[in-house]
Amino acid sequence: METHSLKSIVYITSRIQPMVRWFTDSLAYQSSQAEKDNDLEIIFVDLLLDSPNADDRRKIFESAVDGRFKFKHVPPKPNVWQGKDRVTSTDWFAASNARNTGLVHADGEHIAFVDDLSVLTGTWFLALKEAALSGKVTCGSYMKVKSLRVDNGNITHFEKYPGGEDNRYRYGNDSGPVPCGGNWLYGCSFTLPTQWLIDANGSDEACDGMGFEDCILGIRLANRGHHFQYDRRLMSYEAEELHHLDQIMRRTDKGVSPNDKSHAILHLANRTSRAENVHLGPDGIIGLRRVLRETGEIPLPDGPSHDWYDGQPICEMT
């Protein structure tokens, strides 16, 4: 008898043209109707949904889904770095906030994250299903390519270029996953049981404004005793040229290595197993999930007002 386990796939974007149909078509091609009906929900976390053209934006994503999947289309939760509630003068990079938005909305027993401008290769969904049964955090792979063309979810043309290949790829195996450490959690795709991410209080929003959030999460999950594997079948191809069409969001790593912000948070992660995220409230991610389900809204955060690294007011980070 076939059993079903809901998987929440979080797709994060802030791009004018995220090529979302590449993603939806490739996922649809790999999944059966029963899997679409019972095993999948897509959560689009879209910064441009909070814009004067929100209605047109909704139509683009709804058209890409084309009735094939359950989906939610939401803006990043309120935060100080970007969107209509920001305190900075322009939008800054805030991937942890976006990932945590997906986590707050996710109903699945397992959660996976994918990047925009990408198409899933033909083994991606099989690897995701196997990962859900593995009892491990699974790190996926990526290939950044040029001249990428996609037809109905299938890659028809691409050109490799130096530096575009995932540097973990040569250690992987096409027949299945290989063991790895928590510091291998980076790149375009990864998946794990949703509860594990909730227990870690989500991605560390202290990384927003800087980056480096994936490895920090991986280190903390490893500190919680979870095991990791790298599966290069969980592979997506990304269109490199399209990365440069939109304005790049600001981010900065303050200080001079090794006395810089990224090393400071690395030292913190190495001795902790949970993100503080104190501005989310006393109950953290769990509390936000509860409030969303009770009220349909995510409340404004209680800060932060200053950069944790050097005390600079965030409103001055322009």
C-alpha positions as a LaTeX table, in Angstrom:
\begin{tabular}{lrrr}
\hline
Residue & $x$ (\AA) & $y$ (\AA) & $z$ (\AA) \\
\hline
Met1 & 0.00 & 0.00 & 0.00 \\
Glu2 & 1.39 & 3.36 & $-1.02$ \\
Thr3 & 1.98 & 5.81 & 1.81 \\
His4 & 2.21 & 9.56 & 1.47 \\
Ser5 & 4.23 & 12.15 & 3.36 \\
Leu6 & 3.72 & 15.82 & 2.61 \\
Lys7 & 6.86 & 17.65 & 1.52 \\
Ser8 & 7.03 & 21.45 & 1.55 \\
Ile9 & 9.30 & 22.88 & $-1.13$ \\
Val10 & 10.29 & 26.49 & $-0.44$ \\
Tyr11 & 11.24 & 28.57 & $-3.49$ \\
Ile12 & 12.73 & 31.96 & $-2.61$ \\
Thr13 & 13.05 & 34.87 & $-5.00$ \\
Ser14 & 13.38 & 38.62 & $-5.28$ \\
Arg15 & 13.94 & 38.71 & $-9.04$ \\
Ile16 & 11.81 & 40.39 & $-11.67$ \\
Gln17 & 12.14 & 37.30 & $-13.86$ \\
Pro18 & 12.79 & 34.29 & $-11.59$ \\
Met19 & 12.05 & 31.74 & $-14.36$ \\
Val20 & 9.61 & 30.05 & $-12.03$ \\
Arg21 & 8.11 & 27.90 & $-14.79$ \\
Trp22 & 11.45 & 26.11 & $-15.20$ \\
Phe23 & 11.06 & 24.93 & $-11.63$ \\
Thr24 & 7.36 & 24.04 & $-11.75$ \\
Asp25 & 7.57 & 22.27 & $-15.12$ \\
Ser26 & 10.59 & 20.21 & $-14.08$ \\
Leu27 & 8.93 & 19.20 & $-10.80$ \\
Ala28 & 5.69 & 18.34 & $-12.60$ \\
Tyr29 & 7.55 & 16.19 & $-15.13$ \\
Gln30 & 9.11 & 14.09 & $-12.35$ \\
Ser31 & 6.07 & 13.58 & $-10.11$ \\
Ser32 & 2.94 & 11.48 & $-10.55$ \\
Gln33 & $-0.57$ & 12.85 & $-10.17$ \\
Ala34 & $-0.92$ & 11.06 & $-6.83$ \\
Glu35 & 2.30 & 12.66 & $-5.63$ \\
Lys36 & 1.13 & 16.09 & $-6.78$ \\
Asp37 & $-2.14$ & 15.60 & $-4.94$ \\
Asn38 & $-0.80$ & 14.12 & $-1.71$ \\
Asp39 & 2.95 & 14.63 & $-1.34$ \\
Leu40 & 3.76 & 18.17 & $-2.37$ \\
Glu41 & 3.14 & 21.78 & $-1.49$ \\
Ile42 & 5.14 & 24.67 & $-2.90$ \\
Ile43 & 5.76 & 27.80 & $-0.88$ \\
Phe44 & 6.90 & 30.75 & $-2.96$ \\
Val45 & 8.57 & 33.37 & $-0.77$ \\
Asp46 & 8.59 & 36.39 & $-3.05$ \\
Leu47 & 9.91 & 39.81 & $-2.06$ \\
Leu48 & 8.19 & 41.45 & $-5.06$ \\
Leu49 & 4.79 & 40.33 & $-3.83$ \\
Asp50 & 4.92 & 43.42 & $-1.60$ \\
Ser51 & 4.87 & 45.84 & $-4.54$ \\
Pro52 & 2.38 & 47.97 & $-6.50$ \\
Asn53 & 2.33 & 45.21 & $-9.14$ \\
Ala54 & 1.36 & 42.46 & $-6.69$ \\
Asp55 & $-1.68$ & 41.34 & $-8.69$ \\
Asp56 & 0.39 & 40.85 & $-11.84$ \\
Arg57 & 3.03 & 39.04 & $-9.79$ \\
Arg58 & 0.41 & 36.63 & $-8.42$ \\
Lys59 & $-0.79$ & 35.86 & $-11.93$ \\
Ile60 & 2.74 & 34.98 & $-13.08$ \\
Phe61 & 3.20 & 32.42 & $-10.32$ \\
Glu62 & $-0.32$ & 31.05 & $-10.59$ \\
Ser63 & 0.19 & 30.56 & $-14.31$ \\
Ala64 & 3.48 & 28.73 & $-13.69$ \\
Val65 & 1.79 & 26.37 & $-11.22$ \\
Asp66 & $-1.05$ & 25.85 & $-13.71$ \\
Gly67 & $-3.22$ & 24.03 & $-11.20$ \\
Arg68 & $-0.75$ & 21.17 & $-10.81$ \\
Phe69 & 0.31 & 21.67 & $-7.17$ \\
Lys70 & $-0.94$ & 22.99 & $-3.88$ \\
Phe71 & 0.93 & 26.24 & $-3.32$ \\
Lys72 & 1.22 & 29.35 & $-1.19$ \\
His73 & 2.59 & 32.64 & $-2.51$ \\
Val74 & 3.75 & 34.89 & 0.31 \\
Pro75 & 6.10 & 37.82 & 0.90 \\
Pro76 & 9.02 & 37.46 & 3.31 \\
Lys77 & 7.83 & 37.89 & 6.87 \\
Pro78 & 8.22 & 41.41 & 8.32 \\
Asn79 & 11.85 & 42.23 & 9.05 \\
Val80 & 14.22 & 45.17 & 9.42 \\
Trp81 & 16.31 & 44.40 & 6.32 \\
Gln82 & 13.96 & 44.40 & 3.35 \\
Gly83 & 10.39 & 44.89 & 2.23 \\
Lys84 & 7.81 & 47.40 & 3.37 \\
Asp85 & 8.75 & 47.14 & 7.06 \\
Arg86 & 12.50 & 47.61 & 6.68 \\
Val87 & 14.39 & 50.25 & 8.63 \\
Thr88 & 17.27 & 50.40 & 6.13 \\
Ser89 & 17.01 & 52.82 & 3.20 \\
Thr90 & 17.27 & 49.99 & 0.65 \\
Asp91 & 16.73 & 46.24 & 0.55 \\
Trp92 & 19.52 & 44.16 & 2.04 \\
Phe93 & 20.23 & 40.45 & 1.65 \\
Ala94 & 18.12 & 38.48 & 4.14 \\
Ala95 & 18.10 & 34.82 & 3.17 \\
Ser96 & 17.57 & 33.54 & 6.72 \\
Asn97 & 14.41 & 35.60 & 7.06 \\
Ala98 & 13.15 & 34.22 & 3.74 \\
Arg99 & 13.93 & 30.63 & 4.71 \\
Asn100 & 12.23 & 31.11 & 8.06 \\
Thr101 & 9.19 & 32.52 & 6.26 \\
Gly102 & 8.92 & 29.27 & 4.35 \\
Leu103 & 9.36 & 27.31 & 7.57 \\
Val104 & 6.59 & 29.25 & 9.33 \\
His105 & 4.19 & 28.53 & 6.44 \\
Ala106 & 5.21 & 24.90 & 5.86 \\
Asp107 & 2.68 & 22.15 & 6.59 \\
Gly108 & 4.84 & 19.27 & 5.38 \\
Glu109 & 6.62 & 16.68 & 7.49 \\
His110 & 9.72 & 17.39 & 5.41 \\
Ile111 & 10.94 & 20.68 & 4.02 \\
Ala112 & 13.22 & 21.38 & 1.06 \\
Phe113 & 14.68 & 24.61 & $-0.26$ \\
Val114 & 15.46 & 25.54 & $-3.85$ \\
Asp115 & 16.83 & 28.68 & $-5.48$ \\
Asp116 & 15.25 & 30.66 & $-8.26$ \\
Leu117 & 16.65 & 30.75 & $-11.82$ \\
Ser118 & 16.99 & 26.98 & $-11.58$ \\
Val119 & 15.60 & 23.85 & $-13.18$ \\
Leu120 & 15.54 & 20.51 & $-11.40$ \\
Thr121 & 17.39 & 17.69 & $-13.10$ \\
Gly122 & 15.60 & 14.40 & $-13.74$ \\
Thr123 & 16.77 & 12.69 & $-10.55$ \\
Trp124 & 15.89 & 15.53 & $-8.17$ \\
Phe125 & 12.47 & 14.37 & $-7.00$ \\
Leu126 & 13.55 & 10.74 & $-6.62$ \\
Ala127 & 16.44 & 11.92 & $-4.44$ \\
Leu128 & 14.03 & 14.06 & $-2.40$ \\
Lys129 & 11.74 & 11.09 & $-1.75$ \\
Glu130 & 14.65 & 8.91 & $-0.70$ \\
Ala131 & 16.01 & 11.69 & 1.51 \\
Ala132 & 12.68 & 11.84 & 3.34 \\
Leu133 & 13.13 & 8.19 & 4.31 \\
Ser134 & 16.81 & 8.47 & 5.24 \\
Gly135 & 16.63 & 10.04 & 8.69 \\
Lys136 & 19.38 & 12.47 & 7.64 \\
Val137 & 19.84 & 16.03 & 6.53 \\
Thr138 & 20.45 & 15.81 & 2.78 \\
Cys139 & 22.61 & 18.36 & 0.97 \\
Gly140 & 21.90 & 18.71 & $-2.73$ \\
Ser141 & 24.07 & 19.85 & $-5.60$ \\
Tyr142 & 24.07 & 22.55 & $-8.25$ \\
Met143 & 25.62 & 23.52 & $-11.55$ \\
Lys144 & 25.75 & 27.15 & $-12.64$ \\
Val145 & 25.70 & 27.22 & $-16.43$ \\
Lys146 & 25.40 & 29.68 & $-19.29$ \\
Ser147 & 23.00 & 29.71 & $-22.24$ \\
Leu148 & 20.56 & 27.49 & $-20.35$ \\
Arg149 & 17.49 & 26.51 & $-22.34$ \\
Val150 & 14.58 & 24.53 & $-20.96$ \\
Asp151 & 11.61 & 23.00 & $-22.77$ \\
Asn152 & 8.65 & 21.74 & $-20.72$ \\
Gly153 & 10.86 & 21.21 & $-17.70$ \\
Asn154 & 13.66 & 19.44 & $-19.59$ \\
Ile155 & 17.10 & 20.92 & $-20.13$ \\
Thr156 & 17.76 & 21.12 & $-23.88$ \\
His157 & 20.98 & 23.15 & $-23.93$ \\
Phe158 & 23.60 & 24.63 & $-21.62$ \\
Glu159 & 27.25 & 25.61 & $-21.61$ \\
Lys160 & 29.58 & 24.92 & $-18.70$ \\
Tyr161 & 32.04 & 27.52 & $-17.54$ \\
Pro162 & 34.97 & 27.57 & $-15.09$ \\
Gly163 & 33.80 & 28.01 & $-11.54$ \\
Gly164 & 30.21 & 27.00 & $-12.19$ \\
Glu165 & 30.46 & 23.46 & $-10.81$ \\
Asp166 & 29.65 & 22.61 & $-7.22$ \\
Asn167 & 33.03 & 21.95 & $-5.58$ \\
Arg168 & 31.54 & 19.00 & $-3.65$ \\
Tyr169 & 30.45 & 17.26 & $-6.84$ \\
Arg170 & 33.56 & 15.12 & $-7.34$ \\
Tyr171 & 33.07 & 13.56 & $-3.92$ \\
Gly172 & 29.52 & 12.43 & $-4.71$ \\
Asn173 & 28.05 & 9.38 & $-6.38$ \\
Asp174 & 25.41 & 9.08 & $-9.09$ \\
Ser175 & 23.97 & 5.94 & $-7.49$ \\
Gly176 & 23.08 & 7.54 & $-4.16$ \\
Pro177 & 24.14 & 9.76 & $-1.26$ \\
Val178 & 27.48 & 9.77 & 0.53 \\
Pro179 & 28.11 & 10.80 & 4.17 \\
Cys180 & 29.21 & 14.37 & 4.80 \\
Gly181 & 29.52 & 16.92 & 7.57 \\
Gly182 & 27.21 & 19.73 & 8.56 \\
Asn183 & 29.50 & 22.30 & 6.97 \\
Trp184 & 28.51 & 20.86 & 3.57 \\
Leu185 & 25.08 & 22.45 & 3.90 \\
Tyr186 & 25.23 & 25.13 & 1.23 \\
Gly187 & 24.13 & 25.67 & $-2.32$ \\
Cys188 & 20.79 & 25.48 & $-4.01$ \\
Ser189 & 18.94 & 22.48 & $-2.60$ \\
Phe190 & 18.76 & 20.81 & 0.78 \\
Thr191 & 16.09 & 18.93 & 2.70 \\
Leu192 & 15.40 & 17.69 & 6.22 \\
Pro193 & 12.50 & 16.85 & 8.55 \\
Thr194 & 10.61 & 20.06 & 9.27 \\
Gln195 & 10.62 & 19.45 & 13.01 \\
Trp196 & 14.42 & 19.37 & 13.10 \\
Leu197 & 14.52 & 22.86 & 11.64 \\
Ile198 & 11.85 & 24.07 & 14.05 \\
Asp199 & 13.80 & 22.62 & 17.00 \\
Ala200 & 16.89 & 24.55 & 15.85 \\
Asn201 & 14.72 & 27.72 & 15.81 \\
Gly202 & 15.19 & 28.04 & 12.07 \\
Ser203 & 17.95 & 29.74 & 10.16 \\
Asp204 & 19.96 & 32.30 & 12.11 \\
Glu205 & 18.72 & 35.78 & 11.22 \\
Ala206 & 21.93 & 37.19 & 12.67 \\
Cys207 & 23.30 & 36.26 & 9.23 \\
Asp208 & 20.90 & 38.64 & 7.47 \\
Gly209 & 22.74 & 41.62 & 6.09 \\
Met210 & 25.78 & 39.39 & 5.57 \\
Gly211 & 25.06 & 35.83 & 4.37 \\
Phe212 & 26.76 & 32.54 & 5.37 \\
Glu213 & 23.46 & 31.26 & 6.76 \\
Asp214 & 23.47 & 27.75 & 5.27 \\
Cys215 & 26.76 & 26.57 & 6.78 \\
Ile216 & 25.82 & 28.08 & 10.15 \\
Leu217 & 22.57 & 26.11 & 10.08 \\
Gly218 & 24.42 & 22.93 & 9.10 \\
Ile219 & 26.88 & 23.27 & 11.98 \\
Arg220 & 24.07 & 23.75 & 14.48 \\
Leu221 & 22.07 & 20.79 & 13.15 \\
Ala222 & 25.20 & 18.65 & 13.48 \\
Asn223 & 25.62 & 19.91 & 17.04 \\
Arg224 & 22.10 & 18.63 & 17.69 \\
Gly225 & 23.26 & 15.14 & 16.76 \\
His226 & 21.76 & 14.92 & 13.27 \\
His227 & 23.63 & 13.09 & 10.51 \\
Phe228 & 24.25 & 14.46 & 7.04 \\
Gln229 & 24.57 & 13.14 & 3.52 \\
Tyr230 & 25.40 & 14.69 & 0.18 \\
Asp231 & 23.37 & 13.53 & $-2.81$ \\
Arg232 & 24.42 & 14.96 & $-6.13$ \\
Arg233 & 21.26 & 13.51 & $-7.69$ \\
Leu234 & 19.44 & 16.29 & $-5.81$ \\
Met235 & 20.78 & 18.54 & $-8.53$ \\
Ser236 & 19.59 & 21.80 & $-10.05$ \\
Tyr237 & 21.03 & 23.81 & $-12.93$ \\
Glu238 & 21.08 & 27.61 & $-12.58$ \\
Ala239 & 21.22 & 30.22 & $-15.32$ \\
Glu240 & 24.31 & 32.24 & $-14.51$ \\
Glu241 & 23.66 & 35.22 & $-16.79$ \\
Leu242 & 20.24 & 35.86 & $-15.26$ \\
His243 & 21.82 & 36.44 & $-11.84$ \\
His244 & 23.13 & 39.78 & $-13.09$ \\
Leu245 & 19.92 & 41.27 & $-14.50$ \\
Asp246 & 18.61 & 42.60 & $-11.20$ \\
Gln247 & 20.24 & 44.93 & $-8.71$ \\
Ile248 & 22.34 & 42.89 & $-6.30$ \\
Met249 & 21.13 & 43.23 & $-2.74$ \\
Arg250 & 23.54 & 44.78 & $-0.31$ \\
Arg251 & 25.45 & 42.69 & 2.18 \\
Thr252 & 28.66 & 43.17 & 4.07 \\
Asp253 & 31.02 & 41.15 & 6.25 \\
Lys254 & 32.33 & 43.70 & 8.72 \\
Gly255 & 35.87 & 43.57 & 10.03 \\
Val256 & 39.08 & 42.08 & 8.71 \\
Ser257 & 39.56 & 38.31 & 8.59 \\
Pro258 & 39.93 & 36.48 & 10.92 \\
Asn259 & 38.48 & 39.19 & 13.15 \\
Asp260 & 35.35 & 39.71 & 11.11 \\
Lys261 & 31.63 & 39.16 & 11.42 \\
Ser262 & 31.53 & 35.83 & 9.57 \\
His263 & 34.20 & 34.31 & 11.82 \\
Ala264 & 32.38 & 35.65 & 14.88 \\
Ile265 & 29.16 & 33.88 & 13.97 \\
Leu266 & 31.10 & 30.76 & 13.03 \\
His267 & 32.62 & 30.67 & 16.53 \\
Leu268 & 29.16 & 31.14 & 18.01 \\
Ala269 & 27.64 & 28.36 & 15.89 \\
Asn270 & 30.40 & 25.91 & 16.79 \\
Arg271 & 29.38 & 26.03 & 20.46 \\
Thr272 & 25.59 & 26.27 & 20.11 \\
Ser273 & 22.79 & 24.10 & 18.72 \\
Arg274 & 20.00 & 26.64 & 18.27 \\
Ala275 & 19.62 & 30.06 & 16.69 \\
Glu276 & 18.72 & 32.74 & 19.23 \\
Asn277 & 16.51 & 34.85 & 16.96 \\
Val278 & 15.31 & 36.67 & 20.09 \\
His279 & 13.46 & 39.29 & 18.03 \\
Leu280 & 10.96 & 36.63 & 16.97 \\
Gly281 & 9.57 & 36.50 & 20.48 \\
Pro282 & 9.97 & 34.13 & 23.44 \\
Asp283 & 8.63 & 31.12 & 21.53 \\
Gly284 & 10.65 & 31.76 & 18.36 \\
Ile285 & 9.66 & 29.89 & 15.21 \\
Ile286 & 7.17 & 27.73 & 17.10 \\
Gly287 & 5.37 & 30.86 & 18.28 \\
Leu288 & 5.24 & 32.38 & 14.81 \\
Arg289 & 3.81 & 29.17 & 13.36 \\
Arg290 & 1.13 & 29.13 & 16.04 \\
Val291 & 0.22 & 32.79 & 15.58 \\
Leu292 & 0.01 & 32.40 & 11.79 \\
Arg293 & $-2.36$ & 29.47 & 12.09 \\
Glu294 & $-4.50$ & 31.28 & 14.66 \\
Thr295 & $-4.65$ & 34.72 & 13.04 \\
Gly296 & $-3.51$ & 34.29 & 9.43 \\
Glu297 & $-0.76$ & 36.87 & 9.97 \\
Ile298 & 2.86 & 37.03 & 11.07 \\
Pro299 & 3.46 & 39.86 & 13.57 \\
Leu300 & 6.11 & 42.54 & 13.30 \\
Pro301 & 9.38 & 41.49 & 14.92 \\
Asp302 & 10.73 & 43.06 & 18.08 \\
Gly303 & 13.89 & 44.35 & 16.41 \\
Pro304 & 16.73 & 43.97 & 16.06 \\
Ser305 & 17.54 & 47.67 & 16.19 \\
His306 & 21.35 & 47.30 & 16.21 \\
Asp307 & 23.88 & 45.07 & 14.47 \\
Trp308 & 24.80 & 42.32 & 16.96 \\
Tyr309 & 28.44 & 42.38 & 15.81 \\
Asp310 & 29.41 & 46.02 & 16.41 \\
Gly311 & 26.29 & 47.73 & 17.77 \\
Gln312 & 25.74 & 49.92 & 14.71 \\
Pro313 & 22.09 & 51.01 & 14.40 \\
Ile314 & 20.59 & 49.04 & 11.54 \\
Cys315 & 18.76 & 52.15 & 10.37 \\
Glu316 & 22.20 & 53.61 & 9.59 \\
Met317 & 23.19 & 50.64 & 7.40 \\
Thr318 & 22.33 & 52.21 & 4.06 \\
\hline
\end{tabular}
